[in-house]
């Protein structure tokens, strides 16, 4: 197979998964945005975490809220728990890598905050521990995942939101997670700030 055909196959596969995901993901994305808007409107914050490409997704989301998405508006409180290398490595070294996010949530999370926890499999040990810590602290959980939802799916309560991409391919799941991030950012902006002009 030549390079152009492989590229074409990736685009087509991505489009298929994205289109398939629309019906199943649109309602929980809207509900997750409502959860985040309520938290932000009441002075709470959003904590976010993930591993590898999902860590990049967590940081992407936090930066869109803290800076801006498509409109000029006040900064919104969001914190990626993936960025402090000293904290991450000290917890991993002195305790266990599975607790690198849970310990931060225990210190920084407050009742009414939201945890946005990315895991393409739903089985990442440190994300599972983060979800458990968030629930102990009284945070709402929004969990973008894939495959069968993994261990996280069985831990979510009625007030939590699962955003499960209907795919077993990590790349396809991550591609839809990026779209989910942009949908959440757009809905948050529109609900909190209305129809301001997009940033040029």
C-alpha positions as CSV (number, residue, x, y, z in Angstrom):
1,X,0.0,0.0,0.0
2,X,1.4,3.4,-0.9
3,X,1.7,6.4,1.4
4,X,-1.2,8.3,-0.1
5,X,-3.6,5.4,0.4
6,X,-2.5,5.0,4.0
7,X,-3.2,8.6,4.6
8,X,-6.5,8.3,3.0
9,X,-7.4,5.3,5.1
10,X,-6.6,7.2,8.3
11,X,-8.8,10.1,7.3
12,X,-11.7,7.8,6.3
13,X,-11.4,5.7,9.5
14,X,-11.3,8.9,11.6
15,X,-14.4,10.2,9.9
16,X,-16.3,6.9,10.4
17,X,-15.6,6.9,14.1
18,X,-16.4,10.5,14.5
19,X,-19.7,10.2,12.7
20,X,-20.6,7.0,14.6
21,X,-19.8,8.7,17.9
22,X,-22.0,11.7,17.3
23,X,-25.3,10.1,18.4
24,X,-23.9,8.4,21.5
25,X,-21.7,11.3,22.6
26,X,-23.7,14.4,22.0
27,X,-26.1,14.1,25.0
28,X,-23.4,13.2,27.5
29,X,-21.1,16.0,26.2
30,X,-23.9,18.5,26.7
31,X,-24.6,17.1,30.2
32,X,-20.9,17.3,31.0
33,X,-20.7,20.9,29.8
34,X,-23.7,21.7,32.1
35,X,-21.8,20.1,35.0
36,X,-18.8,22.2,34.3
37,X,-20.8,25.4,33.8
38,X,-22.5,24.9,37.1
39,X,-19.2,24.4,38.9
40,X,-17.6,27.4,37.3
41,X,-20.6,29.7,37.9
42,X,-20.4,28.8,41.6
43,X,-16.7,29.6,41.9
44,X,-15.4,26.1,41.6
45,X,-12.6,24.8,39.3
46,X,-11.9,22.0,36.9
47,X,-8.9,19.6,37.5
48,X,-7.8,17.5,34.7
49,X,-5.4,14.6,34.1
50,X,-4.3,11.8,31.8
51,X,-1.3,9.9,30.6
52,X,0.8,10.3,27.4
53,X,-1.4,11.7,24.7
54,X,-4.2,12.0,27.2
55,X,-1.9,14.2,29.3
56,X,-1.6,16.5,26.3
57,X,-5.4,16.5,26.1
58,X,-5.7,17.4,29.7
59,X,-3.3,20.3,29.3
60,X,-5.0,21.4,26.1
61,X,-8.3,21.7,27.8
62,X,-6.9,23.6,30.8
63,X,-5.1,26.0,28.5
64,X,-8.3,26.7,26.5
65,X,-10.1,27.6,29.8
66,X,-7.4,29.6,31.4
67,X,-6.6,31.6,28.2
68,X,-9.4,31.4,25.7
69,X,-11.0,29.1,23.2
70,X,-12.6,31.1,20.3
71,X,-13.7,34.3,22.1
72,X,-12.1,36.9,24.3
73,X,-13.5,36.4,27.8
74,X,-12.3,36.3,31.4
75,X,-9.9,33.4,32.3
76,X,-11.6,30.3,33.8
77,X,-10.1,28.3,36.6
78,X,-8.7,25.0,35.3
79,X,-5.6,23.1,36.4
80,X,-3.8,20.2,34.6
81,X,-2.4,17.8,37.2
82,X,0.1,16.6,34.6
83,X,2.5,19.5,34.5
84,X,4.4,19.7,37.8
85,X,7.3,17.4,37.2
86,X,8.7,17.8,40.7
87,X,5.3,16.8,42.3
88,X,4.7,13.9,39.8
89,X,8.2,12.4,40.3
90,X,8.3,12.8,44.1
91,X,4.9,11.1,44.5
92,X,6.0,8.3,42.0
93,X,9.3,7.9,43.8
94,X,8.2,8.2,47.4
95,X,4.7,6.6,47.1
96,X,3.5,5.0,43.9
97,X,2.9,6.2,40.3
98,X,-0.7,5.1,40.6
99,X,-1.2,8.0,43.2
100,X,0.4,10.8,41.2
101,X,-3.0,12.4,40.5
102,X,-5.0,11.1,43.5
103,X,-2.6,12.8,45.9
104,X,-2.9,16.1,44.1
105,X,-6.7,15.8,44.1
106,X,-6.7,15.1,47.8
107,X,-4.8,18.4,48.4
108,X,-6.3,20.6,45.8
109,X,-9.8,19.3,45.1
110,X,-12.8,20.8,46.9
111,X,-16.4,19.7,47.0
112,X,-18.2,21.1,43.9
113,X,-15.1,21.0,41.7
114,X,-15.0,18.8,38.5
115,X,-12.4,16.3,37.6
116,X,-11.9,15.8,33.8
117,X,-10.1,12.4,33.7
118,X,-8.9,11.1,30.3
119,X,-8.2,7.4,29.7
120,X,-8.5,5.8,26.2
121,X,-8.9,2.4,27.9
122,X,-10.6,3.4,31.1
123,X,-8.2,1.2,33.0
124,X,-5.2,3.4,33.7
125,X,-4.4,2.8,37.4
126,X,-3.6,6.4,38.2
127,X,-6.8,7.6,36.5
128,X,-8.9,5.0,38.3
129,X,-7.3,6.2,41.6
130,X,-7.9,9.8,40.6
131,X,-11.6,9.1,40.0
132,X,-11.8,7.4,43.4
133,X,-10.1,10.3,45.1
134,X,-12.3,12.8,43.4
135,X,-15.4,11.0,44.6
136,X,-14.1,10.9,48.1
137,X,-13.6,14.7,47.9
138,X,-17.1,15.4,46.6
139,X,-16.0,16.3,43.0
140,X,-18.1,15.5,39.9
141,X,-16.2,13.4,37.4
142,X,-16.3,13.7,33.6
143,X,-14.5,10.7,32.0
144,X,-13.6,10.6,28.3
145,X,-12.7,7.0,27.5
146,X,-13.0,4.4,24.8
147,X,-13.2,0.7,24.2
148,X,-15.6,-0.8,26.9
149,X,-15.1,2.0,29.4
150,X,-12.8,-0.1,31.5
151,X,-12.7,0.0,35.3
152,X,-13.7,3.7,35.4
153,X,-17.1,3.0,33.8
154,X,-18.1,0.9,36.9
155,X,-17.0,3.6,39.3
156,X,-19.1,6.5,38.0
157,X,-22.1,7.8,39.9
158,X,-25.4,9.2,38.7
159,X,-24.0,12.8,38.7
160,X,-20.8,11.8,36.8
161,X,-20.5,11.8,33.0
162,X,-18.9,9.1,30.9
163,X,-17.8,10.2,27.3
164,X,-17.0,6.8,25.8
165,X,-15.8,6.8,22.2
166,X,-17.1,3.7,20.3
167,X,-13.7,2.4,19.1
168,X,-11.0,0.1,20.1
169,X,-8.2,2.0,18.3
170,X,-6.3,4.4,20.5
171,X,-5.6,6.9,17.7
172,X,-9.3,7.1,16.8
173,X,-10.3,7.5,20.4
174,X,-7.8,10.3,20.9
175,X,-9.0,12.1,17.8
176,X,-12.6,12.1,19.1
177,X,-11.3,13.2,22.5
178,X,-9.9,16.3,20.9
179,X,-13.3,17.1,19.3
180,X,-14.9,16.5,22.7
181,X,-12.6,19.1,24.3
182,X,-13.5,21.6,21.7
183,X,-17.2,20.9,22.1
184,X,-16.9,21.3,25.9
185,X,-15.0,24.6,25.5
186,X,-17.5,26.0,23.1
187,X,-20.5,25.1,25.3
188,X,-18.9,26.5,28.4
189,X,-18.1,29.8,26.6
190,X,-21.6,30.1,25.2
191,X,-23.4,29.3,28.4
192,X,-21.2,31.6,30.6
193,X,-20.6,34.5,28.2
194,X,-23.1,34.3,25.4
195,X,-22.5,35.2,21.7
196,X,-19.4,37.2,22.0
197,X,-17.3,37.6,18.8
198,X,-14.8,34.8,18.3
199,X,-11.1,35.8,18.8
200,X,-9.5,36.8,15.5
